[in-house]
Amino acid sequence: MPDNSKLFMQNLGFRSQAKRYNKNEQHLFQTLYYRDPGYYKFFRETLEASLPSKNTILKWRPLKILQTGLIRVVMAYLQHIHQSLTEEDRKVILCFDEMDGRRGLFYEEKQDRIIGFEFLTGKSNKLAKKILTLMIRGVNGKLGNIIIANYATTSGISGSELPLLIPYIIRALRDIKYEVIATTCDQSAVNRKAFSILKATPDEPYFFVDDYKVWALFDIPHLFKSARISFLERKMTSKNGNISGDLVKKAFYLHKDLATNCFSKLSNVHFEYDTFEKMRVDLAVQILSESVASSLEHLKNDQNTIKFVRTMNVLFDIMNAKTVNDSNENKRGVSASNIERLIEIYEYLGSIEVHIF
């Protein structure tokens, strides 16, 4: 029996109150958990296998030390290379996102210092838990993803602090000859409040920093995850009637065990997702896909639902395109060949109402 299989089988007995796991076991259980959290939960809770908890697994993640504030060495590098870049090359998008960090004090031997404190406008005596990371990416692809700043906070940056930080970063980049033409982030309440304070609206999705226009964008993967949640968990209506995610769910469960299952690309996890799976973009786009629309059409189901799923599939193809010269016009990105189609999609999606109960 392979070593990993032996380790796993040894832990299928009754759960002990406390156990130390060696490095091989830690690696195995981390792999199992990240591979499929649902099955891991089934083995641990239903079969009562002696497997480490989710919190224990997360504690095993390697400690990564981040520089806080603007990363001066990165800014110096960008300043050094700017003369070799054209003006178009120096047009960038500013991306930012907040994540959980490991709370606690740690000794960094190389710098002979204690780390783990909050750092926003300066270092404080509070322990940090959240990390806001800001990154730039060149619009034309000459500049890849470059992290330029990290900010550590106790409970997350607030909606009133973020709109002060964004212009500060944009000005710092402009000082070294880089122009931020857009920002992108997820749809968290903090980000929405920040855009509101910066006076970006759905009708005018941009704001100004010293008379320079900056477009305020929500990232496409997060929008598709939000669309999937609305589709499956809320009532949606278009001008022609209801759009029903429940229809897809019922059709899947009716056909999943048949030899002629036309929803073969879907599985239970597409509908019975936990917090971890809720964040998976692939699960969202597989539900809002052409194969699902075609399956519903084959079953002669509701045309309103079919139109919504098919429209979202086309929109994803456009937004996920890597070239403007693809033989499929829906995979040419935002280009002159599909502007009319994008306007049509914009007007259609704008007419849909989402009812929250």
C-alpha positions, 0 to 999 in steps of 0.5 A: 500500500502506498505511504499516503494511503497507509497514513490515511487508513491509520487515521480512520479510527475513532477521533482522539482528543489530541494528536501530534501530526508529523510533516508527512501527515500534515502535507497529506491532510492539507492536500486532501482538504484543499483538493475537496473540502466536501469529502474531507468534511464527510470523512471527518464528521460523518465517518468520524475519522481521526482527521485534523480540523479545518482550523488546524490545517490552516495553522499549518500554512507556511508563514509569509512575511510581507513588507507593510506600506508602500514597498520602496524597493518595488517603487524604486525598480518601477522608477528605474525601468520607466524610461525603457517603457512607452507611455502606453506601457506605463498605463496600469490597472490598480488591483486591491484585495483584503485577506486574512493573515495569521494573528500573533507576534513573530520574531524575524531573525533576519531583521532582528525585529518583532512583527505582527502589528497593525500598520496603516498610517504607521505602526501601532501596538495592536495585533494585525489580522487582515492584510490589504494588498495592492497590485498593478498590472500593465494594460498592454501586458508589458508589466505583469502582476506587481505587488506595490503595497501591503497594509495590515489592520486589526479588523480590516480597512474601513470604507472611510479609510480606503478612499483616502488610501487609493488616491495616495497610491495613485499619486505615488505611481504618478510621481514615478511616471505610471498612470492608473487608468482603472481600479478593480476589486471585489464587491465587498461593502467596504469597496462599494462604500469607498467608490461611493465616497469617491463619487463613482456610480453605476451610471458614471463608474469613475472618479477623479484624482487631481483631474485624472479620470480613473475607472472604478471596476469590479473584477469579472470573476467576482461578478460571475460568482455573485451572478451564480448566487443570485441565480440559484438563491434569489428570485430574478425576473426579466421583462418576459418573465421569471428566470429560475435557477431552481429549474436547473437544479431540479433538472440536474437532480432528475437526470444525474443518475440516468445514462442519458444525463445531459448535465454531465458537467455538473455535480452535487457540489455546484448546488450544495456548496460551502463557503470555500466552494462558493468562492470557486469561479469554475463552479459559477461559470459551469452553471452559467454555460452554453452546455447548460443552456443547450441541455435546458433547450433540449428539455424544452424548458423555460426560454427566459432562463435559457436566454439568461444562462446563454447570455452569461456564457457569451459575456464570460467568453468575451471577458475571458478572451486572450486575443482579439483575433479568435475565429469565434467573435465571442472570444475576441475580448472587448473589441470593435467586432463585438461592441454592439453585442456588449451593448445588447448584453448590457441593456438586457442585464440592466432590465433584470430585477433581483428580488431579495427576501 
